[in-house]
Amino acid sequence: MIRRILSTAALEFRIALRNRWVAIATCLMVVFALVLAAAGAAPTGDIGADRLSVVVASLTSLAVYLVPLLALLMSFDAVAGEVERGTLPLLLTYPVARAEVLAGKLVAHMAILALAVGAGYGAAALAAVWTDPASTAGLPALWRLMWSSTLLGATFLGAGYALSSIARRPSGAAGLAVGLWLGLVVLYDLGLLALIVADGGGGFTTEVLPVALLANPADAFRLFNLSAAQATAAAAGVGGAAATIPLWQSALSVLVWPLAALGLAIAAFRKVTP
């Protein structure tokens, strides 16, 4: 089984190379990470954190928006594209289970995201350490950000596969992917902020809000990295809740969501007929 998954992953990775996804994702992460490294470390003296830890807080905000978007762009046509090109019947004739097909695609796309975030965050870390050698104290936080960003990407990759299986046409899957990104990454937090303001410190803020944040993979990722980096003073808005939610809860959410998304994708793919 592992050999079949790795063979599928190698094929998908070569396809991504031809489509220049590796170069696109890496360039985007490096450019935005360097910009944030230059602009996001100004308040280090005010909050008492090293330069790299504050850069990690800025990179967390970048990852919340960019990593899910890249993941959905890579995955929205994973199944719908096969259907439209007429290659799905041929793919399903191979002695490879549908779950193994999706697992292979997931491994390849996660490898692309890992390369992108490694290059981007690595460039930002080098810039921070070069200007302030004491920033090496923030390297553990940077490492947590790297692997958790890959897991966040895996969550949205799985969601993209599920949408691709449901829509069965790339255009429809693209629309659903954009809607999912807007809903979970942008509108979800805006809705929570509106409810917090309306609640005025009542039961919603104290009881419901922590659960609502952990129920969103993007917010759980942000809370985990902000609290782990000990740079919550550099964050604002919903991110300020990182100090009130135990670290293990946000870490558990970060770990569970990729598995849940992959399970949902496999269930949706099994219902697709060639």
PEZIHU-V909991 format. One record per run of one state. SS is the DSSP state (helix for helix, strand for strand, loop for the rest). FROM is the first residue (numbers start at 0). TO is the last residue. If there is no record, write none. Layout:
{{SS:FROM:TO} {SS:FROM:TO}}
This chain:
{{loop:0:0} {helix:1:17} {loop:18:19} {helix:20:38} {loop:39:42} {helix:43:46} {loop:47:49} {helix:50:74} {loop:75:78} {helix:79:84} {loop:85:86} {helix:87:92} {loop:93:96} {helix:97:130} {loop:131:131} {helix:132:166} {loop:167:168} {helix:169:198} {loop:199:201} {helix:202:213} {loop:214:215} {helix:216:228} {loop:229:230} {helix:231:233} {loop:234:235} {helix:236:242} {loop:243:245} {helix:246:268} {loop:269:273}}
